[in-house]
Amino acid sequence: MLSALAVITLANPHVYLDTVVLIGSIGAQQDGWYKWYFVIGAACASLTWFVVLAFAGRKLQGVFANPKAWRILDTLTGAMMFVLAWWVYQGLQSA
């Protein structure tokens, strides 16, 4: 089980994109000690997010045993992606 967790974590390209590109580029723009505050804040936020995600997954395990719940979640995710795509498109049009 731990080996599967390691593969899912370390083989995921988003791990490197988020950590190196996104957080690294924003953190590099900070001056002095603010870099360290940013790193500590990002690490705490990440840890909090994954702990909450794990507990929520455990609590919602029974709910997502039903295929209808997955369809609802997929529909909401798809709708959110369309809204975000429209928002980005609108931003590109005004630029």
N, C-alpha and C positions, 0 to 999 in steps of 0.2 A: 504494500500500500504506500509506503514512503517513497519507493522508487517511482511509482506512478505519479505521485505528487511532485517529485523532483523533475520528472520529464515534462509534466504539464506546465510547471513554473518556468523552468530554464529553457525549454524549447519554444516558449511563447514569444514571438517577436515583439509584442506589446510591452513586455517587461523591459526590453532594452530601449524601445522607442520612448516610452514614458520616462524611464529613469535617466537615460543619457541625454536624449534630445530635448524633451520637454522640461523636465525638472532641472537638468544640467544647464540648459540655456537660460532659463529664468534665474536660477541661482547664481550664475556667473555674472549677471547684471547687477547684483546687489553689492553694496560697498561695505568693506570692513567686516565688522562682526555680524552685520545683517545677513551675510552668507550663511553663517552658522545657525542663526535663528531660523532662516529659511529651511535649511537642511533638517534641523530638529523638528520644525513644524510639519514639513512634508513627511518625515518618517512617522511622526505621531499620527498624522491624518491617515496615512496608509495603514498603519497598524490598527487604528480604530475601525477603518472601513472594512478590513478583512475579518476582524473579530466579529463585528456586527453582522457581516455577510454570513459568516459561519453559523452564528447563533440563529439568524433568521432562516437560514437553510434548514437547520435542525427543526425549528418550530413549524415551518411550512412544509415539511416533508409529507405530512398526511394530505395537505391540500393539493400538492402537485403529484400525488398518486393518481389523480383524476385527469385523463387526457383533455377534458374540457378546460381545465385550469391552464394547461399549457397553450391551448389555442387562444385563450383570452390574453395570456401574457405575450404570446407572439404577435397578436393583433395590436396590442398596446405598444409593443416595441416597434413594430412596423410603422404605426401612425406617428410615433415620436421621431423616427428616422425621416419620414416624409416632411414633417414640420421643420425639423432642423435643416433638411436639404433646401426647403423653400426659403428659410431664413437666410441661409448662406447665399442662395441665388439672389435674393432681394438685396443683400449687402454688396454683391458683385455688380448688380445693375446700377446701384447708386454711386459706385466708385468711379 
